[in-house]
Amino acid sequence: DKGGACEKIAKLFGVTLDDLIAVGDAGNDILMLKAAGFPIAVENALDEVKKVCKAIAPKNDEFAIKYIIEKICELKNIPSQSSPPIISRLFLRCAISSFAPS
């Protein structure tokens, strides 16, 4: 399940589950969202998904992941033209749902 995938990814990268950001929209994302330290639903997510999330991003077909990464960079004062390793780590944390099995 995607919650288990969160645990494996956290262990692989030497971080805690609290360090992970997960993005979801459907019922099969709920375990992943509950496992991650900062769960985010997209605007068009099911209501049951939104209930377990701390934030709502734009719809998944409106560049939600891009929006999330830009907001994190803004909050962390990371220039938008930052080095690829920083952006890659942020992308990994934001896009975990894209890599986890259903």
N, C-alpha and C positions, 0 to 999 in steps of 0.2 A: 504494500500500500504506500501511498505518498507520504504518510507520516513516518513510516520506516525509512523511506528514502531520505527524508530530512535528517534523520539520525545518522545515516551512513555518510551523507555529504558533510555534515558538521564534523564527524569524526575524521573523514578524509582530509579536510582542510584545517583541522586543529582548532575549531571554534565550538562554542556551545550552541545549543538550540536557541538560546536567547539572542544570539548574534544573527540568526537567520530572519530574512524577510521572505514571506511566501505570498504569492498572488494567485487568487482563484476565483472561479465563477460558478462551479457546479458542485453537486452533492459529493462527488468523488474527491473533491479537494478539501473537505472539512477536516479530515485527520491531519493532513499536511498543515492546514492553517492553524489548527490547535497546537501542533507541535512547534511551530515557528514562534520566535519571540515577538515578531511584529507581523501579524497577518493583515493582508490587504485584499479587499474584494474589488472587483471591477464594477462599474456602475450598473451593468446589465446582469449582475450575478443574481442568483436565487436569493430570496429573503433569508432563508435558513443559513446561507453562506455569509451574508452581510452581518448576521447576528453574532458570529464568532470573530469578527474582524475589528481591528482598531482604526481602520481608515478605509475610505472609498476612493478609488482612482477612476479616471475616465473609462468608457467602454473599451472592451478588449480590441475592438476594431478601430479605435481612435488613439492608437499608440500609447496604451496604458503603461507599458514597461518603460518606454522612453520618458514619459511624464514622471514616473517614480524615480528613475535615475537622475533626471534633472532636478527634482525636488531634493533628493538626498545630497547631490552636489551643492545645491544652494544652501541647504541647512548646515553642511559641513565646510562651507567656504572653499570648495574645490572648484577651480576654474573649469568651465565647460570644455576647454581645450586641454584638459589634464592628460597626464601620461596614460597610455593604454593599460598598464597593470592596475592602476587605481580603478579605472572604469570597468575593467574585466572583473575585478573582485566585487564591485557593486552590481554588475550585471548578474554574476553568479548568484548573489544573494536575492536579487529581485526576480530572477527568472527560474527559480528552482522548479516551479510547476511545469515548465516546458521540458525539463529533463527527467522528471520523475515518472515512473510508469503509472498508468491509470489503475 
